[in-house]
Amino acid sequence: MLGEKLSLSNINSLRSFEVVDDIKEALEKTCPSTVSCADIVIMASRDAVALTGGPDWEVKLGRKDSLTASQKDSDDIMPSPRANATFLIDLFERFDLSVRDMVALSGSHSIGKGRCFSIMFRLYNQSGSGKPDPALEPVYRKKLNTLCPLGGDENVTGDLDATPRVFDNQYFKDLVSGRGFLNSDQTLYTSRETRGYVKRFSEDQGEFFRAFEEGMVKLGDLQSGRPGEFGGMDCCWLYFLTWDNYSAPLAKSEWILVTCWLMDEGITIHAGLAAFWIMTNLLSSDHERTSDYEYEFGLFPATGQKVVEQLMQILLVISGVVAVVVGYATESFRAMMLIYAGGVVLATLFTVPNWPFYNHHPLKWLDPSEAEKHPKPQVVAKKRFSKK
């Protein structure tokens, strides 16, 4: 899905997503459909900070992964390296994050690198002047000119601060001395609204760490206002069909319509199955095409309706067509009538009380937009599909 990874501010610069994928895979094997990718990213961020010398803090868990992603939303929300302090303050305030939170969270640039692409305008054409940013300290500017010459490779990377592998307050010390790598960093010191926090954090690492912890907790508590899901079915869309108040033996398990798009192989699988059937059978009858993917299938309470009469009508049409074909092929009117009568009998079962197809028990579909209102699904089956 398109989103923050490919936003204009991040494209070609973010790394190591495969580490998150490996963590997710290991968690799914041990504790399926429980830990979301959102929680993994939050915990990985905390651990990366702690392992590089920064603060440690307790992370709240229970986030759900988004059901959708928007390239436009990401581009609108992610700050540009050209951004000034006023824009950053307004952006963070939209999410109830204070000026102090914004400056402290900008301190995450204490570790990492940035691309020449993000600073070319600072070095050679700040604000369309045809000149470098006057806020750049001269010796540091010459260093950046060497790293990022005009017309050079804009994917070359430079350190965001003087100690790029240690999480400390060196980032703020660099801003005070005019050695901020990005315009959106240096503006925090040149702007009156944010300069005080930069100076304070540059002088007191403990205060920076405390403010950073508080900002990260607030950031982790943000809600999208949209439904989400716990991970575990990366490329599967599941529609869960249920009947209310039934008591027939078959009705011990809900029925499931599963559509899986196996992205790596370009394979699509569609299946309408009873949950008990999944326990002992492969999802698809096309055993040679299904690949090495492992999924968890769960049951949700469902919403919306598709009445059983539709299935009854389909069954009558199918039995009628089969009866005509067989009768024509065998030249037997009796065979044709027997087949059609069998179809009518089966269709009639849809109207028998206490059968799973009883028409007073409407077939229901899970609406993904309603998922937030329902409890976490109960896992009923786990299958590995193998590709030959």
Buried (B, 14 or more C-beta within 10 A) or exposed (E): EEBBEBBEBBEEBEEEEEEEEEBBEEBBEEEBBBBBBBBBBBBBBBEBBEEBBBBEBEBEBEBBBBBEBBBEBBBEBBBBBBBBBEBBBEBBEEEEBBBBBBBBBBBBBBBBBBBBBBBBBBBBBBEEEEEBBEBBBEEBBEBBBEBBBEEEEEEEBBBBBBBBEEBBBBBBBBBBBBBBBBBBBBBBBBBEBBBEBBBBBBEBBEBBBBBBBBBBBBBBEEEEEEBBBBBBBBBBEBBBBBBEEBEBEEBEBBBBBBBBEBEEEEBEBEBEBBBBBBBEBBBBEEEEBBBEBBBBBBBBBBBEEEEBBEBBEEBBEEBBEBBEEBBEEEEEEEBBEBBBEEBEEBBBBBBEEEBBBBBEBBBBBBEBEBBEEBEBBEBBBBBEBEEE
